[in-house]
C-alpha cells in the first residue's frame, strides 16, 4: 500500500525540517521525503497544498474510562475523538475500574485499541496497587505487558518513602514515573483556586502551594535517587519556577501543561460553571503568564489534554459535588495554535511539544517523519474556522468549558501507519 502526500508544508523537529515537500509512504512507513516525488502505480494521493504536514500528534495524558466507566467514554469513542483532534497516539491513565495495576487490564486495553480503536493507545500502569498509595505495583510486569509509564494520576503518592522507592524501582525497570503533584492536607475541602474569585463567589479555595510543595518534594526525590520523573498538568507559577531551577541543576525532570491552563483563569468558574472545575484547578492571570513563559523557554516540555470525560449527571449538579475534569482531545490543537498566532511559539516548537517531545519522554519511537519511521501523520489547516458544538463532538461526554467557542485551526487529516483515519473536520 502506497500513499503520497503532495505539496504540504512539512514540519518535523526531529530533522529540523520546515519546507514545502512531498511525503511518500509505503507499507505503513515513511519511504521518502522530497520535492516533486512521483506516486507509484496504484498509490493514493493527498493534495496537502496550503496545509501543514507533521508527525502524528501525541497526547501523553488521557483518561479513557475503559474498562469499568464506559458510560463516560470508551476506547472506541475516545480514540475517535483523538483522531478528529489530530492525535495518532494517546497515553491513557490507570484510574479505570479496575485500575490498570496488572497485565490482564493492560492487555485488555491494548488489544481492544488494536481491534477497534482509531489511534494508538499506550496504557500507563499504577504506581501502587489499586492506586491505594500503600503498596507498590509490579512495575516489571506492567512494563512487560506494554505499559509505558506508571502513575497514580488523580491521586498523589502521599508517602514520601514510598515515592522514593517507586522512583528507584522504576529507574531499574526502565519505566517512567508520572506524578500527580498535590499536597492533600492543603487541599482540604477546596473546590477551586484560592484567591479573589473564590472569596467573592463563596467557594472554598485550594492554595497554589498545594501543587508547589508536592512538585518540590517529587523533584527533590528524583534528584536524590538520580531518577527521571515527569510532572503532570503543571498549573502554577511556583511549579514552573521549581522545575526550571531543577532543570538548571541537571535533574531528570520533564513536565506538561494543558491548554486550559494557558487559556483560562479561575474567572471561568463564575456562575458556578462546573465545566470549569478540574484538578488542579484553573489559576490566576499570573499563573497563566508563567505557564506561557515556561512553554516559551522550554521549561514545560509538552502540551497534553488531561482529557477527563464525565457524564452530564456528574457535572450538572452543585459545584461542590461536581466531579473534576474536562474533555480536551478535540479542542487541544486550535487552542495550542493560538500560542503560535500570538507569537509565543513557532510552529516547529509547537510540534515539538505535541509530538516529538512526548514521544521521546515516553519512549514511543514516534514523533518523526524520518525515512523508515512509522507513518503516523497529521495534516493541519491553520485557517479552518469552526465552533465547538456538543452534538458534533465524538467524545461521549460533553464537559467542556469551550462549548460555543469559535476556533481557528483544525486537523484535516489523521493518518495511522499510512492509513487515513480521519479526513476533514
Secondary structure, 3 states (H helix, E strand, C coil): CEEEEEEEEEEEHHHCEEEEEEEEEECCEEEEEECCCCCCCCCEEEECCCCEEEECEEEEEEECCCCCCCCCCCHHHHHHHHHHCCEEEEEECCCCCCCCCCHHHHHHHHHHHHHHCCCEEEEEECCEHHHCCCCECCHHHHHHCCCCEEECCCCCCCCHHHHHHHHHHHHHHCCEEEECCCCHHHHCCCCEECCHHHHHHCCCEECCHHHHHHHHHHHHHHHHHCCCEEECCCCCHHHHHHHHHHHHCCCCEEEEECHHHHHCCHHHHCCCCHHHCCCCCCCCHHHHHHHHHHHHHCCCCEECCCEECCCHHHHCCCCCCCCCCCCCCCCHHHHHHHHHHCCCCCHHHHHHHHHHHHHHHHCCCCCCCCCCCECCEEEEEEEEEEECCHHHCCCCCCCCCCCCCEEEEEEEEEEECCEEEEECC
